[in-house]
């Protein structure tokens, strides 16, 4: 077939990093009573101090704004799906991925897995993919030894949740 390969971004329900981030967003919105305890962190650490939580916070805030009275799990699912789109946007920062999508040699699609049922919902291309392409080709960016180190707990959490 003439279809280009698909790069599939897979988000999932019950993601501990997303849950930590939604917990932080709900606390900031005054919904502490609706927040279940964290299972992710070791004693002595705060969720809001993790860079991964800070990175995911816009998706959690957007999810909470779109459903202000929703239960914790529903907000987590919405934030998880929004994070899929955020991840796709990050991928478009790669010159190689940008070039291949723009030339039709690759398609980037989102999906979301409900870990309780194992069902995967295919979300398709980013709703604003054309806008992402119109921004123009990103610059090549390489992480070097002079970049700030990643704290050990953050690296461990990133590995644990696959984000």
C-alpha positions, 0 to 999 in steps of 0.5 A: 500500500501507499500509506506512510508508516504511522508513529503512534503516541499511546496514552493510558488511563491510570497513569501515575504521573497524570494522576499526580498532576491532576491531584496538584491541579485539583488542590490548586483549584480548591478541590483537596477533598476530591483528591485521593492519596498519591502512590507515586512518590517516596516519603519526603517528596512533593508531587508539585516539585517534580519537573514531570508534574510541572510539564504535564500541568497544562493538560491537567489544568485544561482538563479540569477547566473543561470539566470543573465538577467531574470526578478525579478519574474522569479528569485524569482520563481527559488530562491523559488524552490532552497529554497525548496531543501535547506529546504529538506537539513535542514530536513535531519539534523534531526536524526529522519527524516534522520533515517526514510528516510534511512530505507525507512520508510519516503520519503521527497519530494519537491513541489512548488505552483504558488499562482496565479493559485493554481497549485502545481508542484511536484518536487520529492525527492532532486536531491542529496538525495543519497549524503545527506544520504551518509554524515551520521547520523546528531548529535542531536541538541536542541535549549536551553534557552542559545541560542541567542534570535530571534529578534521580527521582524525576528520572525514575518517575519518568522511566516508571510511567514511560513519559 
